[in-house]
């Protein structure tokens, strides 16, 4: 499959780098997305945007990770921050200056180099779940410390919340988990660190700036919360991960889960009978628009009209269905999509959109049925 790679000529140019974004999806409407330097410029950016498979209501949970490498130099500990966060009048930290390479083949991968230390970070999602893995590999000839501060929120992805409005009373941390539960103690999401120790250190990241929302004329300043940090120490080869999920309470190894996701992707690509690398890439990208939905306990399929903020639109679904399903060998999904929409026909009209909270069909297109 075709591999996209960016080097320091783009990565170290902040304004150019934030114009380029990556996206990975989970097959139920959720996704993980940011810029190629990890600087969020949209309210729709985040490491985990979870989706309700019944309504396609989406929420931002794990916004970003603030990552710090600590080296001993001349008898003193020196910190290097790998993260990049933009505020209204400044960008700090500026971790993109240590970013050596960004690449995207199956999953986005970041490679940082500081002194003689190499840090590789890879992000992937679990298909059919609101679960994201962020896997790290550190190679260092000498001793290092590495801290990861999960920066959190819990909001609808169209909204932005300030400290006063952000739900944080139910946030708790214990052992390797950070959890958020509602008033009935139902789990809303949790964050887990493998091979890491956790230390409480509550802090607020106030007035983070989303440039693209500013340009679009929307609210662009947000407050986010951090409960503490994960830490690992050692030398040689360090391998560990952070994971976040709305339901999972146990997490298999990142290697095991990655193999499972790659196996699924390879099967999807094979169904399309690609002739070259470009067609393999098209099959992979086409799959990211196909989603599973639950309707009255029945599983059906649909097509996302566009990321990050569109849901499944009837007109767009009918236009794109031949290319995304029939041309890629996904006839079973095409049948499921057509059956799902045909059950909602009203006076000859197909629904064009659905309300996010109750999934009520909206009949506001005259030509969807004609496609």
C-alpha positions as CSV (number, residue, x, y, z in Angstrom):
1,X,0.0,0.0,0.0
2,X,1.2,3.5,-0.7
3,X,3.0,5.2,2.2
4,X,2.9,8.9,2.9
5,X,6.0,10.4,4.5
6,X,6.9,13.9,5.7
7,X,10.3,15.0,6.8
8,X,11.8,18.0,8.6
9,X,11.4,20.4,5.7
10,X,7.6,20.3,6.4
11,X,7.5,19.1,10.0
12,X,9.7,22.0,11.3
13,X,7.7,24.6,9.5
14,X,4.8,25.1,11.9
15,X,2.4,26.9,9.6
16,X,2.9,24.3,6.8
17,X,2.7,21.4,9.1
18,X,-0.6,22.3,10.7
19,X,-2.2,22.4,7.3
20,X,-1.8,18.6,7.0
21,X,-4.0,16.3,9.0
22,X,-4.3,12.6,9.5
23,X,-7.4,10.5,10.3
24,X,-8.0,6.9,11.4
25,X,-11.5,5.5,11.9
26,X,-13.1,2.6,13.9
27,X,-16.0,1.5,11.6
28,X,-18.8,2.8,13.9
29,X,-18.4,6.5,13.3
30,X,-15.6,7.3,15.8
31,X,-12.1,8.4,14.9
32,X,-8.7,9.7,15.9
33,X,-7.4,12.8,14.2
34,X,-5.0,15.7,14.4
35,X,-2.3,17.4,12.4
36,X,0.9,15.6,11.4
37,X,2.8,17.3,14.3
38,X,0.1,16.4,16.8
39,X,-1.1,20.0,17.3
40,X,-4.9,20.1,17.5
41,X,-6.3,22.9,15.4
42,X,-10.0,21.9,15.4
43,X,-12.5,21.2,18.1
44,X,-13.0,17.9,16.2
45,X,-9.4,16.8,16.8
46,X,-8.5,14.3,19.4
47,X,-6.9,10.9,20.0
48,X,-10.3,9.4,20.8
49,X,-13.6,10.7,19.5
50,X,-16.1,8.1,20.4
51,X,-19.3,7.4,18.6
52,X,-22.7,6.1,19.8
53,X,-23.5,3.3,17.3
54,X,-27.2,3.9,17.8
55,X,-27.3,7.6,17.1
56,X,-23.8,8.6,15.7
57,X,-23.6,11.1,18.5
58,X,-19.9,11.7,18.9
59,X,-17.8,12.9,21.8
60,X,-14.3,14.0,22.4
61,X,-12.7,12.2,25.3
62,X,-8.9,11.8,25.1
63,X,-7.9,15.1,23.5
64,X,-4.1,14.8,23.5
65,X,-1.0,13.5,25.3
66,X,1.6,15.8,26.7
67,X,4.8,13.8,26.4
68,X,8.1,14.6,28.2
69,X,11.5,13.0,27.8
70,X,13.9,13.5,30.7
71,X,17.7,12.9,30.2
72,X,20.6,13.3,32.6
73,X,23.1,15.8,31.3
74,X,26.1,16.9,33.4
75,X,24.6,15.5,36.5
76,X,21.2,17.3,36.0
77,X,17.9,16.2,34.7
78,X,16.9,18.0,31.5
79,X,13.4,17.8,30.1
80,X,12.4,17.8,26.4
81,X,8.7,18.1,25.6
82,X,7.6,16.3,22.5
83,X,4.1,17.8,22.4
84,X,2.9,20.8,20.5
85,X,0.1,22.9,21.9
86,X,-1.1,26.2,20.5
87,X,-2.5,29.0,22.6
88,X,-3.9,32.3,21.3
89,X,-0.6,34.2,21.5
90,X,2.0,31.5,21.7
91,X,2.8,27.9,20.9
92,X,4.2,26.0,23.8
93,X,5.6,23.4,24.1
94,X,7.1,23.1,20.6
95,X,7.8,19.4,20.3
96,X,7.5,19.5,16.5
97,X,11.1,20.7,16.5
98,X,12.2,17.3,17.6
99,X,10.0,15.4,15.1
100,X,12.2,13.7,12.5
101,X,9.5,11.9,10.5
102,X,5.8,11.5,10.1
103,X,4.5,8.6,8.0
104,X,1.2,7.0,7.3
105,X,0.7,3.6,5.6
106,X,-1.8,1.7,7.7
107,X,-1.5,3.8,10.8
108,X,0.1,7.2,11.6
109,X,3.6,7.0,13.0
110,X,5.7,9.8,14.5
111,X,9.5,9.5,14.9
112,X,11.3,11.9,17.3
113,X,15.0,12.1,17.9
114,X,16.6,14.0,20.8
115,X,20.4,13.6,21.2
116,X,21.0,9.9,20.7
117,X,17.5,8.9,21.8
118,X,14.8,7.7,19.3
119,X,11.1,7.8,20.2
120,X,8.7,6.1,17.9
121,X,4.9,6.6,18.4
122,X,2.2,4.8,16.5
123,X,-1.6,5.3,16.8
124,X,-4.3,2.8,15.8
125,X,-7.9,2.1,16.6
126,X,-9.8,-1.1,17.2
127,X,-12.4,-1.7,14.5
128,X,-16.0,-1.8,15.9
129,X,-15.0,-0.2,19.2
130,X,-14.4,3.2,20.7
131,X,-10.8,2.1,21.6
132,X,-7.5,3.7,20.6
133,X,-3.9,2.6,21.2
134,X,-0.9,4.8,21.3
135,X,2.2,2.6,21.2
136,X,5.7,3.8,22.1
137,X,9.1,2.4,21.4
138,X,12.1,4.2,22.9
139,X,15.7,3.3,22.0
140,X,18.4,4.8,24.2
141,X,22.0,3.8,25.0
142,X,21.7,5.5,28.4
143,X,19.1,5.9,31.1
144,X,15.9,7.9,30.4
145,X,12.6,8.9,32.0
146,X,9.5,9.4,30.0
147,X,6.3,11.0,31.3
148,X,2.9,11.1,29.5
149,X,0.2,13.4,30.7
150,X,-3.3,12.4,29.3
151,X,-5.2,15.6,28.6
152,X,-9.0,15.0,28.8
153,X,-12.4,16.3,28.2
154,X,-15.9,14.9,27.8
155,X,-18.1,16.8,25.3
156,X,-20.0,16.6,22.1
157,X,-17.6,17.2,19.3
158,X,-19.5,20.3,18.0
159,X,-19.0,22.0,21.4
160,X,-16.2,23.6,23.3
161,X,-16.1,23.7,27.1
162,X,-14.5,25.9,29.6
163,X,-13.3,24.9,33.1
164,X,-16.6,26.0,34.6
165,X,-18.6,23.7,32.3
166,X,-16.3,20.7,32.0
167,X,-17.4,17.6,33.8
168,X,-14.6,16.6,36.1
169,X,-16.2,15.6,39.4
170,X,-16.4,12.0,38.4
171,X,-12.9,11.7,37.2
172,X,-10.8,9.3,39.2
173,X,-7.4,7.6,39.0
174,X,-6.4,4.3,40.5
175,X,-3.4,2.1,39.7
176,X,-2.9,2.3,35.9
177,X,-6.4,3.7,35.1
178,X,-8.0,7.1,34.8
179,X,-11.8,6.7,34.7
180,X,-14.8,8.9,34.1
181,X,-18.2,7.7,35.3
182,X,-21.6,9.4,35.3
183,X,-23.9,9.9,38.3
184,X,-25.1,6.3,38.1
185,X,-21.5,5.0,38.1
186,X,-21.7,4.0,34.5
187,X,-18.3,4.0,32.8
188,X,-18.1,6.8,30.2
189,X,-14.4,6.2,29.3
190,X,-11.1,5.2,30.8
191,X,-7.4,5.6,30.0
192,X,-4.9,2.8,30.7
193,X,-1.1,2.8,30.8
194,X,0.8,-0.5,30.1
195,X,4.2,-1.0,31.8
196,X,3.8,2.4,33.4
197,X,3.4,3.8,36.9
198,X,0.9,6.6,37.5
199,X,1.2,9.6,39.7
200,X,-1.6,12.1,40.5
201,X,-0.9,15.6,39.5
202,X,-4.1,17.4,38.6
203,X,-3.7,20.4,36.3
204,X,-5.7,22.5,33.9
205,X,-4.7,23.4,30.4
206,X,-6.6,26.7,29.9
207,X,-7.5,28.4,26.7
208,X,-6.0,26.1,24.1
209,X,-6.5,27.7,20.7
210,X,-8.1,26.0,17.7
211,X,-7.0,28.0,14.7
212,X,-9.3,26.4,12.2
213,X,-12.4,27.1,14.4
214,X,-11.3,30.7,14.6
215,X,-11.0,30.9,10.8
216,X,-14.5,29.4,10.5
217,X,-16.0,31.9,12.9
218,X,-16.6,29.5,15.8
219,X,-15.6,29.5,19.5
220,X,-11.9,28.6,19.5
221,X,-10.6,28.5,23.1
222,X,-11.0,25.5,25.3
223,X,-10.0,24.3,28.8
224,X,-8.9,20.7,29.3
225,X,-8.1,18.7,32.4
226,X,-5.2,16.5,33.4
227,X,-5.4,14.1,36.3
228,X,-1.7,13.2,36.5
229,X,1.0,11.4,34.5
230,X,2.3,8.0,33.5
231,X,6.0,7.4,33.8
232,X,8.6,4.8,32.7
233,X,12.3,4.7,33.4
234,X,15.1,2.6,31.9
235,X,17.6,2.3,29.0
236,X,18.0,0.2,25.9
237,X,14.7,-0.6,24.3
238,X,11.5,0.5,26.1
239,X,8.1,-0.7,24.7
240,X,4.8,0.5,26.3
241,X,1.4,1.9,25.4
242,X,-1.4,4.2,26.4
243,X,-5.0,3.1,25.5
244,X,-8.3,4.7,25.9
245,X,-11.8,3.2,25.6
246,X,-15.5,3.8,26.4
247,X,-16.1,0.2,27.5
248,X,-12.9,-1.8,27.7
249,X,-11.6,-2.6,31.2
250,X,-8.8,-4.9,30.1
251,X,-6.3,-4.3,27.2
252,X,-4.3,-6.9,25.4
253,X,-0.8,-6.0,24.2
254,X,-0.5,-3.4,21.5
255,X,1.4,-5.9,19.3
256,X,-1.4,-8.4,19.6
257,X,-4.1,-5.9,18.9
258,X,-2.2,-4.3,16.0
259,X,-1.8,-7.7,14.3
260,X,-5.5,-8.3,14.6
261,X,-6.3,-4.9,13.0
262,X,-3.7,-5.4,10.2
263,X,-5.2,-8.8,9.4
264,X,-8.6,-7.3,9.0
265,X,-7.3,-4.5,6.8
266,X,-5.5,-7.0,4.6
267,X,-8.7,-9.0,4.1
268,X,-10.6,-5.8,3.2
269,X,-7.9,-4.9,0.6
270,X,-7.9,-8.4,-0.9
271,X,-11.7,-8.3,-1.5
272,X,-11.2,-5.4,-3.9
273,X,-8.7,-7.4,-6.1
274,X,-6.3,-4.4,-6.4
275,X,-4.0,-4.2,-9.4
276,X,-1.4,-2.0,-7.8
277,X,-0.4,-0.1,-4.6
278,X,-2.6,2.8,-5.5
279,X,-5.7,0.6,-5.8
280,X,-4.8,-1.0,-2.4
281,X,-4.7,2.5,-0.9
282,X,-8.1,3.3,-2.4
283,X,-9.6,0.1,-0.9
284,X,-8.2,0.9,2.5
285,X,-9.5,4.5,2.4
286,X,-12.9,3.4,1.1
287,X,-13.3,1.2,4.1
288,X,-12.9,4.1,6.5
289,X,-16.2,5.6,5.3
290,X,-18.2,2.4,5.9
291,X,-19.8,2.1,9.3
292,X,-21.9,-0.4,11.3
293,X,-25.0,1.0,12.9
294,X,-27.4,-0.5,15.5
295,X,-31.1,0.1,14.9
296,X,-33.5,-1.5,17.3
297,X,-30.9,-4.2,18.2
298,X,-30.5,-5.0,14.5
299,X,-27.1,-4.4,12.9
300,X,-27.0,-2.5,9.6
301,X,-24.5,-0.5,7.6
302,X,-24.2,3.0,6.2
303,X,-21.7,5.5,4.8
304,X,-20.2,8.6,6.5
305,X,-20.7,11.6,4.2
306,X,-17.4,13.1,5.3
307,X,-15.0,13.5,8.3
308,X,-14.8,15.0,10.8
309,X,-18.3,16.2,11.4
310,X,-20.7,14.7,8.9
311,X,-22.9,11.7,9.7
312,X,-24.5,9.3,7.2
313,X,-26.4,11.3,4.6
314,X,-28.9,9.5,2.3
315,X,-28.1,11.4,-0.8
316,X,-24.3,11.1,-0.4
317,X,-24.6,7.4,0.6
318,X,-26.5,6.5,-2.6
319,X,-24.0,8.5,-4.8
320,X,-20.9,6.9,-3.3
321,X,-22.3,3.3,-2.7
322,X,-21.2,1.8,-6.0
323,X,-17.6,3.0,-5.6
324,X,-17.2,2.3,-1.9
325,X,-18.9,-1.1,-1.8
326,X,-19.5,-2.7,-5.2
327,X,-16.1,-1.7,-6.8
328,X,-14.3,-3.0,-3.6
329,X,-16.0,-6.4,-3.4
330,X,-18.2,-5.5,-0.4
331,X,-21.6,-6.6,-1.9
332,X,-22.8,-7.8,1.5
333,X,-22.4,-4.3,2.9
334,X,-24.1,-2.7,-0.2
335,X,-27.1,-5.0,0.4
336,X,-27.2,-4.0,4.1
337,X,-27.0,-0.3,3.3
338,X,-29.8,-0.5,0.7
339,X,-32.0,-2.6,3.1
340,X,-31.5,-0.2,5.9
341,X,-32.5,2.9,3.9
342,X,-35.4,1.1,2.1
343,X,-37.0,0.5,5.5
344,X,-37.2,4.2,6.1
345,X,-38.7,5.3,2.8
346,X,-41.5,7.7,3.3
347,X,-43.7,8.8,0.4
348,X,-41.0,7.8,-2.1
349,X,-38.3,9.8,-0.3
350,X,-35.1,8.4,1.4
351,X,-34.0,10.1,4.6
352,X,-31.2,12.5,3.9
353,X,-29.9,13.0,7.4
354,X,-30.6,11.9,11.0
355,X,-30.7,13.8,14.2
356,X,-27.7,12.9,16.3
357,X,-29.4,12.4,19.7
358,X,-32.4,10.3,18.7
359,X,-31.5,9.2,15.2
360,X,-34.7,10.6,13.7
361,X,-34.7,10.6,9.9
362,X,-35.0,13.9,8.1
363,X,-36.6,13.9,4.7
364,X,-35.1,17.0,3.0
365,X,-33.7,15.7,-0.3
366,X,-35.7,15.2,-3.5
367,X,-33.2,13.2,-5.5
368,X,-31.6,10.7,-3.1
369,X,-34.1,8.0,-4.2
370,X,-33.1,8.6,-7.9
371,X,-29.5,7.6,-7.4
